[in-house]
Amino acid sequence: MPVSDILARSVNSAVKNGTRQIQGRNAGKAASVGQGNAAPSAAAASAAAAASDSVVLTDGAKKLRKLAEKLRDEPDVDESRVSELKSAVNDGTYKVDGYRVAGSMLDFEKDLAGLFA
């Protein structure tokens, strides 16, 4: 699965969670609007709740959205790099630097952790 899809899902999940929190707050507001009147209209309660609704995305969600937009424009596969690597593997000249791989994995994890800090 491309990274852009993973990031898009994360952003969508963050937005859905925010929407659920707002809906939960609206339910409480609608109930409190009805406490002062014997028979409040549903339209009045809904209008009162809708007037104060807002969605605020966290900085992490905003960064994820920007990153997903950037990645959407990038090709999923770098064909020239794949050709280079295939040739190196077939020729027996491809060497794996385990320290470099491990370092890259740690850097990636640090970057991800920084998005949600």
VEXTI-339472 format. One record per atom (N, C-alpha, C, O, CB): residue number from 1; residue in three letters; atom name; x, y, z. Coordinates in steps of 0.2 Angstrom, whole numbers, plus 5000, padded with zeros to 4 digits. Atoms other than C-alpha are relative to their C-alpha. Glycine has a CB too. Layout:
<pts>
PT resi resn name   px   py   pz
PT  NUM  ALA   CA    X    Y    Z
...
</pts>
This chain:
<pts>
PT resi resn name   px   py   pz
PT    1  MET    N 5004 4994 5000
PT    1  MET   CA 5000 5000 5000
PT    1  MET    C 5005 5006 5000
PT    1  MET    O 5009 5007 5004
PT    1  MET   CB 4995 5000 5006
PT    2  PRO    N 4996 4994 5001
PT    2  PRO   CA 5007 5017 4995
PT    2  PRO    C 5000 5004 5007
PT    2  PRO    O 4995 5004 5010
PT    2  PRO   CB 4999 5004 4994
PT    3  VAL    N 5000 4996 4994
PT    3  VAL   CA 5012 5028 5009
PT    3  VAL    C 4995 5006 5000
PT    3  VAL    O 4992 5007 5005
PT    3  VAL   CB 5007 5004 5001
PT    4  SER    N 5005 4995 5000
PT    4  SER   CA 5001 5042 5003
PT    4  SER    C 4993 4997 5002
PT    4  SER    O 4989 5001 5005
PT    4  SER   CB 4999 5003 4993
PT    5  ASP    N 5006 5003 4998
PT    5  ASP   CA 4986 5030 5005
PT    5  ASP    C 5000 4999 5008
PT    5  ASP    O 4995 5001 5011
PT    5  ASP   CB 4999 4993 4997
PT    6  ILE    N 4999 5001 4993
PT    6  ILE   CA 4992 5026 5023
PT    6  ILE    C 4999 5007 5004
PT    6  ILE    O 4995 5008 5008
PT    6  ILE   CB 5006 4997 5002
PT    7  LEU    N 5001 4993 4997
PT    7  LEU   CA 4993 5045 5027
PT    7  LEU    C 4993 5003 4999
PT    7  LEU    O 4991 5006 5004
PT    7  LEU   CB 5005 5005 4997
PT    8  ALA    N 5006 4998 5001
PT    8  ALA   CA 4977 5049 5019
PT    8  ALA    C 4995 4997 5005
PT    8  ALA    O 4990 5000 5008
PT    8  ALA   CB 4997 4999 4993
PT    9  ARG    N 5005 5003 4995
PT    9  ARG   CA 4968 5036 5030
PT    9  ARG    C 5001 5003 5007
PT    9  ARG    O 4996 5003 5011
PT    9  ARG   CB 5002 4992 5000
PT   10  SER    N 4998 4997 4994
PT   10  SER   CA 4977 5043 5045
PT   10  SER    C 4996 5007 5001
PT   10  SER    O 4993 5008 5006
PT   10  SER   CB 5007 5001 5002
PT   11  VAL    N 5003 4994 5000
PT   11  VAL   CA 4970 5060 5041
PT   11  VAL    C 4993 5000 5001
PT   11  VAL    O 4989 5003 5005
PT   11  VAL   CB 5002 5005 4994
PT   12  ASN    N 5007 5001 5000
PT   12  ASN   CA 4953 5054 5038
PT   12  ASN    C 4997 4997 5006
PT   12  ASN    O 4992 4999 5009
PT   12  ASN   CB 4998 4995 4994
PT   13  SER    N 5001 5002 4994
PT   13  SER   CA 4953 5045 5054
PT   13  SER    C 5000 5005 5005
PT   13  SER    O 4995 5006 5009
PT   13  SER   CB 5005 4994 5002
PT   14  ALA    N 5000 4995 4995
PT   14  ALA   CA 4958 5060 5064
PT   14  ALA    C 4994 5005 4999
PT   14  ALA    O 4991 5007 5004
PT   14  ALA   CB 5006 5004 4999
PT   15  VAL    N 5006 4996 5001
PT   15  VAL   CA 4944 5070 5055
PT   15  VAL    C 4994 4997 5003
PT   15  VAL    O 4990 5000 5006
PT   15  VAL   CB 4999 5002 4993
PT   16  LYS    N 5006 5003 4998
PT   16  LYS   CA 4931 5057 5059
PT   16  LYS    C 5000 5000 5008
PT   16  LYS    O 4994 5001 5011
PT   16  LYS   CB 5000 4993 4998
PT   17  ASN    N 5000 5000 4993
PT   17  ASN   CA 4937 5056 5077
PT   17  ASN    C 4997 5007 5003
PT   17  ASN    O 4994 5008 5008
PT   17  ASN   CB 5007 4999 5003
PT   18  GLY    N 5002 4994 4998
PT   18  GLY   CA 4935 5075 5078
PT   18  GLY    C 4992 5001 4999
PT   18  GLY    O 4989 5005 5003
PT   18  GLY   CB 5004 5005 4996
PT   19  THR    N 5007 5000 5001
PT   19  THR   CA 4917 5074 5071
PT   19  THR    C 4996 4997 5005
PT   19  THR    O 4991 4999 5007
PT   19  THR   CB 4999 4997 4993
PT   20  ARG    N 5004 5004 4995
PT   20  ARG   CA 4912 5061 5083
PT   20  ARG    C 5000 5004 5007
PT   20  ARG    O 4995 5004 5010
PT   20  ARG   CB 5003 4993 5002
PT   21  GLN    N 5000 4996 4994
PT   21  GLN   CA 4918 5072 5098
PT   21  GLN    C 4995 5006 4999
PT   21  GLN    O 4992 5008 5004
PT   21  GLN   CB 5007 5003 5001
PT   22  ILE    N 5004 4994 5001
PT   22  ILE   CA 4908 5087 5090
PT   22  ILE    C 4993 4997 5001
PT   22  ILE    O 4988 5001 5004
PT   22  ILE   CB 5001 5003 4994
PT   23  GLN    N 5007 5003 4999
PT   23  GLN   CA 4892 5076 5089
PT   23  GLN    C 4999 4998 5007
PT   23  GLN    O 4993 5000 5009
PT   23  GLN   CB 5000 4994 4995
PT   24  GLY    N 5001 5001 4993
PT   24  GLY   CA 4894 5071 5107
PT   24  GLY    C 4999 5006 5004
PT   24  GLY    O 4994 5006 5008
PT   24  GLY   CB 5006 4996 5003
PT   25  ARG    N 5001 4993 4997
PT   25  ARG   CA 4895 5089 5112
PT   25  ARG    C 4993 5003 4998
PT   25  ARG    O 4990 5005 5002
PT   25  ARG   CB 5006 5005 4999
PT   26  ASN    N 5006 4998 5002
PT   26  ASN   CA 4880 5093 5102
PT   26  ASN    C 4994 4997 5003
PT   26  ASN    O 4989 5000 5005
PT   26  ASN   CB 4999 4999 4992
PT   27  ALA    N 5005 5003 4997
PT   27  ALA   CA 4870 5080 5110
PT   27  ALA    C 4998 5003 5007
PT   27  ALA    O 4993 5004 5009
PT   27  ALA   CB 5001 4992 5001
PT   28  GLY    N 5001 4996 4993
PT   28  GLY   CA 4873 5088 5127
PT   28  GLY    C 4997 5007 4999
PT   28  GLY    O 4993 5009 5004
PT   28  GLY   CB 5007 5000 5003
PT   29  LYS    N 5003 4993 5001
PT   29  LYS   CA 4869 5105 5120
PT   29  LYS    C 4993 5000 4999
PT   29  LYS    O 4989 5004 5001
PT   29  LYS   CB 5004 5004 4995
PT   30  ALA    N 5007 5000 5002
PT   30  ALA   CA 4853 5100 5113
PT   30  ALA    C 4996 4998 5006
PT   30  ALA    O 4990 5000 5007
PT   30  ALA   CB 4999 4994 4994
PT   31  ALA    N 5003 5002 4994
PT   31  ALA   CA 4848 5092 5129
PT   31  ALA    C 4999 5006 5005
PT   31  ALA    O 4994 5007 5008
PT   31  ALA   CB 5003 4994 5004
PT   32  SER    N 5000 4994 4996
PT   32  SER   CA 4853 5108 5139
PT   32  SER    C 4995 5005 4997
PT   32  SER    O 4992 5009 5001
PT   32  SER   CB 5007 5002 5001
PT   33  VAL    N 5005 4995 5003
PT   33  VAL   CA 4843 5119 5127
PT   33  VAL    C 4993 4998 5002
PT   33  VAL    O 4989 5003 5003
PT   33  VAL   CB 5001 5000 4992
PT   34  GLY    N 5007 5002 4998
PT   34  GLY   CA 4827 5109 5131
PT   34  GLY    C 4999 5000 5007
PT   34  GLY    O 4993 5000 5009
PT   34  GLY   CB 4999 4993 4997
PT   35  GLN    N 5001 5000 4993
PT   35  GLN   CA 4829 5110 5149
PT   35  GLN    C 4996 5007 5002
PT   35  GLN    O 4992 5007 5007
PT   35  GLN   CB 5006 5000 5004
PT   36  GLY    N 5003 4994 4998
PT   36  GLY   CA 4823 5128 5150
PT   36  GLY    C 4993 5001 4998
PT   36  GLY    O 4989 5005 5000
PT   36  GLY   CB 5004 5006 4997
PT   37  ASN    N 5007 4999 5002
PT   37  ASN   CA 4807 5126 5140
PT   37  ASN    C 4997 4993 5000
PT   37  ASN    O 5000 4988 5001
PT   37  ASN   CB 5001 5002 4992
PT   38  ALA    N 5004 5006 4999
PT   38  ALA   CA 4793 5113 5142
PT   38  ALA    C 5000 4996 4993
PT   38  ALA    O 5001 4990 4993
PT   38  ALA   CB 4993 5002 5002
PT   39  ALA    N 5000 5004 5007
PT   39  ALA   CA 4793 5109 5123
PT   39  ALA    C 5004 5004 4995
PT   39  ALA    O 5001 5007 4991
PT   39  ALA   CB 4992 4999 4998
PT   40  PRO    N 4995 4996 5005
PT   40  PRO   CA 4808 5116 5113
PT   40  PRO    C 4999 4996 4993
PT   40  PRO    O 4998 4990 4993
PT   40  PRO   CB 5007 5000 5002
PT   41  SER    N 5000 5003 5007
PT   41  SER   CA 4807 5114 5094
PT   41  SER    C 5007 4997 4999
PT   41  SER    O 5012 4999 5001
PT   41  SER   CB 4998 5005 4995
PT   42  ALA    N 4994 5003 5002
PT   42  ALA   CA 4820 5102 5087
PT   42  ALA    C 5004 5004 4995
PT   42  ALA    O 5010 5004 4996
PT   42  ALA   CB 4998 4993 4996
PT   43  ALA    N 4997 4995 5004
PT   43  ALA   CA 4824 5115 5074
PT   43  ALA    C 5004 5005 5004
PT   43  ALA    O 5010 5007 5002
PT   43  ALA   CB 4995 5004 4995
PT   44  ALA    N 4996 4995 4996
PT   44  ALA   CA 4829 5128 5088
PT   44  ALA    C 5006 4997 5003
PT   44  ALA    O 5011 5000 5004
PT   44  ALA   CB 4995 5003 5005
PT   45  ALA    N 4995 5004 4997
PT   45  ALA   CA 4839 5115 5097
PT   45  ALA    C 5006 4999 4995
PT   45  ALA    O 5012 5000 4997
PT   45  ALA   CB 4998 4994 5003
PT   46  SER    N 4995 5002 5005
PT   46  SER   CA 4848 5110 5081
PT   46  SER    C 5004 5007 4998
PT   46  SER    O 5010 5006 4997
PT   46  SER   CB 4997 4997 4994
PT   47  ALA    N 4997 4994 5002
PT   47  ALA   CA 4851 5128 5076
PT   47  ALA    C 5005 5003 5005
PT   47  ALA    O 5010 5005 5004
PT   47  ALA   CB 4995 5005 4998
PT   48  ALA    N 4996 4997 4995
PT   48  ALA   CA 4858 5133 5093
PT   48  ALA    C 5007 4996 5000
PT   48  ALA    O 5012 4998 5001
PT   48  ALA   CB 4996 4999 5007
PT   49  ALA    N 4994 5004 5000
PT   49  ALA   CA 4870 5118 5092
PT   49  ALA    C 5004 5001 4994
PT   49  ALA    O 5011 5001 4995
PT   49  ALA   CB 4998 4993 5001
PT   50  ALA    N 4997 4999 5007
PT   50  ALA   CA 4875 5121 5074
PT   50  ALA    C 5004 5007 5000
PT   50  ALA    O 5009 5008 4997
PT   50  ALA   CB 4996 5000 4994
PT   51  ALA    N 4997 4994 5000
PT   51  ALA   CA 4879 5139 5078
PT   51  ALA    C 5007 5000 5003
PT   51  ALA    O 5011 5005 5002
PT   51  ALA   CB 4995 5005 5003
PT   52  SER    N 4994 5000 4996
PT   52  SER   CA 4893 5135 5090
PT   52  SER    C 5005 4994 4998
PT   52  SER    O 5010 4993 5001
PT   52  SER   CB 4999 5000 5007
PT   53  ASP    N 4995 5005 5002
PT   53  ASP   CA 4901 5120 5081
PT   53  ASP    C 5006 5002 4996
PT   53  ASP    O 5005 5007 4992
PT   53  ASP   CB 4996 4995 4995
PT   54  SER    N 4994 4999 5004
PT   54  SER   CA 4918 5120 5074
PT   54  SER    C 5005 4994 5001
PT   54  SER    O 5004 4990 5005
PT   54  SER   CB 5004 5006 5003
PT   55  VAL    N 4995 5005 5001
PT   55  VAL   CA 4932 5108 5069
PT   55  VAL    C 5007 5003 5001
PT   55  VAL    O 5008 5007 4997
PT   55  VAL   CB 4998 4995 4994
PT   56  VAL    N 4993 4998 5000
PT   56  VAL   CA 4950 5110 5074
PT   56  VAL    C 5004 4994 5000
PT   56  VAL    O 5004 4989 5003
PT   56  VAL   CB 5001 5004 5007
PT   57  LEU    N 4995 5005 5001
PT   57  LEU   CA 4963 5099 5067
PT   57  LEU    C 5006 5001 5004
PT   57  LEU    O 5009 5007 5005
PT   57  LEU   CB 5001 4999 4993
PT   58  THR    N 4993 4999 4997
PT   58  THR   CA 4979 5096 5077
PT   58  THR    C 5005 5001 4995
PT   58  THR    O 5004 5001 4989
PT   58  THR   CB 5001 4993 5004
PT   59  ASP    N 4995 4999 5004
PT   59  ASP   CA 4995 5101 5071
PT   59  ASP    C 5003 4994 4996
PT   59  ASP    O 5005 4994 4990
PT   59  ASP   CB 5006 5003 5004
PT   60  GLY    N 4998 5006 5003
PT   60  GLY   CA 4999 5083 5068
PT   60  GLY    C 4996 4998 4994
PT   60  GLY    O 4998 4996 4989
PT   60  GLY   CB 5000 4994 5005
PT   61  ALA    N 5004 5001 5005
PT   61  ALA   CA 4984 5081 5057
PT   61  ALA    C 5001 5004 4994
PT   61  ALA    O 5000 5002 4988
PT   61  ALA   CB 4992 5000 5002
PT   62  LYS    N 4998 4996 5006
PT   62  LYS   CA 4988 5096 5047
PT   62  LYS    C 5006 4999 4996
PT   62  LYS    O 5006 4999 4990
PT   62  LYS   CB 5001 5008 5003
PT   63  LYS    N 4993 5002 5003
PT   63  LYS   CA 5006 5090 5044
PT   63  LYS    C 4998 4994 4996
PT   63  LYS    O 5001 4993 4990
PT   63  LYS   CB 5005 4999 5005
PT   64  LEU    N 5001 5006 5004
PT   64  LEU   CA 4999 5073 5038
PT   64  LEU    C 4996 5002 4994
PT   64  LEU    O 4997 4999 4989
PT   64  LEU   CB 4996 4995 5005
PT   65  ARG    N 5003 4998 5005
PT   65  ARG   CA 4987 5082 5027
PT   65  ARG    C 5004 5003 4994
PT   65  ARG    O 5004 5001 4988
PT   65  ARG   CB 4994 5005 5001
PT   66  LYS    N 4995 4997 5004
PT   66  LYS   CA 5001 5092 5019
PT   66  LYS    C 5004 4995 4997
PT   66  LYS    O 5005 4995 4991
PT   66  LYS   CB 5004 5005 5003
PT   67  LEU    N 4995 5005 5003
PT   67  LEU   CA 5012 5077 5017
PT   67  LEU    C 4996 4995 4995
PT   67  LEU    O 4999 4993 4990
PT   67  LEU   CB 5003 4996 5006
PT   68  ALA    N 5004 5005 5005
PT   68  ALA   CA 4998 5066 5009
PT   68  ALA    C 4999 5004 4994
PT   68  ALA    O 4999 5001 4988
PT   68  ALA   CB 4993 4999 5004
PT   69  GLU    N 5001 4997 5006
PT   69  GLU   CA 4995 5080 4997
PT   69  GLU    C 5006 5000 4995
PT   69  GLU    O 5006 5000 4989
PT   69  GLU   CB 4998 5008 5001
PT   70  LYS    N 4994 5000 5004
PT   70  LYS   CA 5013 5081 4992
PT   70  LYS    C 5001 4993 4997
PT   70  LYS    O 5004 4992 4991
PT   70  LYS   CB 5006 5001 5005
PT   71  LEU    N 4999 5007 5003
PT   71  LEU   CA 5014 5062 4990
PT   71  LEU    C 4995 4998 4995
PT   71  LEU    O 4997 4994 4991
PT   71  LEU   CB 5000 4995 5006
PT   72  ARG    N 5005 5002 5005
PT   72  ARG   CA 4999 5061 4980
PT   72  ARG    C 5002 5002 4993
PT   72  ARG    O 5001 4999 4988
PT   72  ARG   CB 4993 5004 5001
PT   73  ASP    N 4998 4998 5006
PT   73  ASP   CA 5008 5070 4966
PT   73  ASP    C 5006 4996 4998
PT   73  ASP    O 5008 4996 4992
PT   73  ASP   CB 5002 5007 5000
PT   74  GLU    N 4994 5004 5001
PT   74  GLU   CA 5023 5058 4967
PT   74  GLU    C 4998 4993 4997
PT   74  GLU    O 4993 4991 4999
PT   74  GLU   CB 5004 4999 5006
PT   75  PRO    N 5001 5007 5002
PT   75  PRO   CA 5024 5042 4957
PT   75  PRO    C 5001 4995 5005
PT   75  PRO    O 5005 4996 5010
PT   75  PRO   CB 5004 4998 4994
PT   76  ASP    N 5000 5006 4995
PT   76  ASP   CA 5021 5026 4967
PT   76  ASP    C 5007 4997 5000
PT   76  ASP    O 5009 4994 5005
PT   76  ASP   CB 4995 4995 4999
PT   77  VAL    N 4994 5004 5001
PT   77  VAL   CA 5037 5018 4960
PT   77  VAL    C 5005 5004 4995
PT   77  VAL    O 5003 5007 4990
PT   77  VAL   CB 4998 4993 4996
PT   78  ASP    N 4995 4996 5003
PT   78  ASP   CA 5053 5026 4954
PT   78  ASP    C 5003 4994 4995
PT   78  ASP    O 5008 4990 4997
PT   78  ASP   CB 5006 5003 5004
PT   79  GLU    N 4999 5005 5005
PT   79  GLU   CA 5055 5015 4938
PT   79  GLU    C 5008 4999 4999
PT   79  GLU    O 5011 4994 4998
PT   79  GLU   CB 4997 5001 4994
PT   80  SER    N 4993 5000 5001
PT   80  SER   CA 5073 5020 4935
PT   80  SER    C 5004 4997 5005
PT   80  SER    O 5009 4994 5004
PT   80  SER   CB 5003 5007 4998
PT   81  ARG    N 4996 5003 4995
PT   81  ARG   CA 5079 5016 4952
PT   81  ARG    C 4999 4992 5001
PT   81  ARG    O 5003 4989 5003
PT   81  ARG   CB 4997 5003 5007
PT   82  VAL    N 5002 5007 5000
PT   82  VAL   CA 5070 4999 4951
PT   82  VAL    C 5005 4996 4995
PT   82  VAL    O 5007 4991 4996
PT   82  VAL   CB 4993 4999 4999
PT   83  SER    N 4995 5003 5005
PT   83  SER   CA 5080 4995 4935
PT   83  SER    C 5007 5000 5002
PT   83  SER    O 5010 4995 5001
PT   83  SER   CB 4999 5005 4993
PT   84  GLU    N 4993 5000 4997
PT   84  GLU   CA 5096 5000 4943
PT   84  GLU    C 5001 4995 5005
PT   84  GLU    O 5006 4991 5005
PT   84  GLU   CB 5002 5007 5003
PT   85  LEU    N 4999 5005 4995
PT   85  LEU   CA 5093 4989 4958
PT   85  LEU    C 5000 4993 4997
PT   85  LEU    O 5003 4988 4999
PT   85  LEU   CB 4995 5001 5005
PT   86  LYS    N 5000 5007 5003
PT   86  LYS   CA 5088 4974 4947
PT   86  LYS    C 5006 4998 4997
PT   86  LYS    O 5008 4993 4997
PT   86  LYS   CB 4994 5000 4995
PT   87  SER    N 4994 5001 5003
PT   87  SER   CA 5103 4976 4937
PT   87  SER    C 5006 4998 5005
PT   87  SER    O 5010 4993 5004
PT   87  SER   CB 5003 5006 4996
PT   88  ALA    N 4995 5001 4995
PT   88  ALA   CA 5114 4977 4952
PT   88  ALA    C 4999 4993 5004
PT   88  ALA    O 5004 4989 5005
PT   88  ALA   CB 5000 5005 5006
PT   89  VAL    N 5001 5007 4997
PT   89  VAL   CA 5106 4961 4960
PT   89  VAL    C 5002 4995 4995
PT   89  VAL    O 5005 4990 4997
PT   89  VAL   CB 4992 5000 5002
PT   90  ASN    N 4999 5005 5005
PT   90  ASN   CA 5107 4951 4944
PT   90  ASN    C 5008 5000 4998
PT   90  ASN    O 5010 4994 4997
PT   90  ASN   CB 4997 5002 4993
PT   91  ASP    N 4992 5000 5001
PT   91  ASP   CA 5126 4956 4942
PT   91  ASP    C 5003 4998 5006
PT   91  ASP    O 5009 4996 5005
PT   91  ASP   CB 5002 5007 4998
PT   92  GLY    N 4997 5002 4993
PT   92  GLY   CA 5129 4952 4960
PT   92  GLY    C 5004 5005 5003
PT   92  GLY    O 5008 5004 5007
PT   92  GLY   CB 5005 4994 4998
PT   93  THR    N 4996 4995 4998
PT   93  THR   CA 5136 4969 4963
PT   93  THR    C 4996 5004 5006
PT   93  THR    O 4998 5009 5009
PT   93  THR   CB 5001 5005 4995
PT   94  TYR    N 5005 4997 4995
PT   94  TYR   CA 5121 4974 4975
PT   94  TYR    C 5003 4998 5007
PT   94  TYR    O 5003 4992 5009
PT   94  TYR   CB 4993 4999 4999
PT   95  LYS    N 4998 5001 4993
PT   95  LYS   CA 5127 4976 4993
PT   95  LYS    C 4996 5003 5005
PT   95  LYS    O 4994 5009 5004
PT   95  LYS   CB 5008 5002 5001
PT   96  VAL    N 5005 4997 4995
PT   96  VAL   CA 5116 4979 5008
PT   96  VAL    C 5005 5002 5006
PT   96  VAL    O 5009 4999 5009
PT   96  VAL   CB 4995 4995 5003
PT   97  ASP    N 4997 4997 4994
PT   97  ASP   CA 5123 4991 5022
PT   97  ASP    C 4995 5000 5005
PT   97  ASP    O 4991 5004 5006
PT   97  ASP   CB 5003 5007 4998
PT   98  GLY    N 5005 5001 4995
PT   98  GLY   CA 5114 4985 5037
PT   98  GLY    C 4999 5006 5005
PT   98  GLY    O 4994 5007 5007
PT   98  GLY   CB 5002 4994 5004
PT   99  TYR    N 5000 4994 4996
PT   99  TYR   CA 5119 5000 5047
PT   99  TYR    C 4996 5006 4997
PT   99  TYR    O 4992 5009 5000
PT   99  TYR   CB 5007 5002 5002
PT  100  ARG    N 5004 4994 5004
PT  100  ARG   CA 5112 5012 5034
PT  100  ARG    C 4993 4998 5000
PT  100  ARG    O 4989 5003 5001
PT  100  ARG   CB 5003 5000 4993
PT  101  VAL    N 5007 5002 5000
PT  101  VAL   CA 5096 5002 5033
PT  101  VAL    C 4997 5001 5007
PT  101  VAL    O 4991 5004 5008
PT  101  VAL   CB 4999 4993 4998
PT  102  ALA    N 5002 4999 4993
PT  102  ALA   CA 5094 5002 5052
PT  102  ALA    C 4999 5007 5002
PT  102  ALA    O 4995 5010 5005
PT  102  ALA   CB 5005 4997 5005
PT  103  GLY    N 5000 4992 4999
PT  103  GLY   CA 5098 5021 5053
PT  103  GLY    C 4994 5003 4996
PT  103  GLY    O 4991 5007 4999
PT  103  GLY   CB 5006 5003 4997
PT  104  SER    N 5006 4997 5003
PT  104  SER   CA 5085 5025 5040
PT  104  SER    C 4993 4998 5003
PT  104  SER    O 4989 5002 5003
PT  104  SER   CB 5000 4997 4992
PT  105  MET    N 5006 5003 4997
PT  105  MET   CA 5072 5014 5049
PT  105  MET    C 4999 5005 5006
PT  105  MET    O 4993 5007 5008
PT  105  MET   CB 5000 4993 5002
PT  106  LEU    N 5000 4996 4994
PT  106  LEU   CA 5076 5024 5065
PT  106  LEU    C 4998 5007 4999
PT  106  LEU    O 4994 5010 5002
PT  106  LEU   CB 5006 5000 5004
PT  107  ASP    N 5002 4993 5002
PT  107  ASP   CA 5075 5041 5056
PT  107  ASP    C 4993 5000 4998
PT  107  ASP    O 4989 5005 5000
PT  107  ASP   CB 5004 5002 4994
PT  108  PHE    N 5007 5000 5002
PT  108  PHE   CA 5058 5036 5049
PT  108  PHE    C 4996 5000 5006
PT  108  PHE    O 4991 5004 5006
PT  108  PHE   CB 4999 4994 4995
PT  109  GLU    N 5004 5001 4994
PT  109  GLU   CA 5051 5031 5066
PT  109  GLU    C 5000 5007 5004
PT  109  GLU    O 4995 5009 5007
PT  109  GLU   CB 5003 4994 5004
PT  110  LYS    N 4999 4994 4996
PT  110  LYS   CA 5058 5047 5074
PT  110  LYS    C 4995 5006 4996
PT  110  LYS    O 4992 5010 4999
PT  110  LYS   CB 5007 5003 5000
PT  111  ASP    N 5004 4996 5003
PT  111  ASP   CA 5049 5057 5060
PT  111  ASP    C 4993 4999 5001
PT  111  ASP    O 4989 5004 5002
PT  111  ASP   CB 5002 5000 4992
PT  112  LEU    N 5007 5001 4998
PT  112  LEU   CA 5033 5049 5063
PT  112  LEU    C 4998 5002 5007
PT  112  LEU    O 4993 5005 5008
PT  112  LEU   CB 4998 4992 4999
PT  113  ALA    N 5001 4998 4993
PT  113  ALA   CA 5034 5051 5081
PT  113  ALA    C 5000 5008 5001
PT  113  ALA    O 4996 5010 5005
PT  113  ALA   CB 5006 4997 5005
PT  114  GLY    N 5000 4992 4999
PT  114  GLY   CA 5038 5070 5079
PT  114  GLY    C 4993 5002 4997
PT  114  GLY    O 4991 5008 4999
PT  114  GLY   CB 5005 5002 4996
PT  115  LEU    N 5007 4998 5003
PT  115  LEU   CA 5021 5071 5069
PT  115  LEU    C 4995 5000 5005
PT  115  LEU    O 4990 5005 5005
PT  115  LEU   CB 4998 4996 4994
PT  116  PHE    N 5005 5001 4995
PT  116  PHE   CA 5011 5066 5084
PT  116  PHE    C 5002 5003 5007
PT  116  PHE    O 4999 5002 5012
PT  116  PHE   CB 4998 4993 5001
PT  117  ALA    N 4998 4998 4994
PT  117  ALA   CA 5021 5074 5098
PT  117  ALA    C 4997 5007 5002
PT  117  ALA    O 4998 5010 5007
PT  117  ALA   CB 5008 5002 5000
</pts>
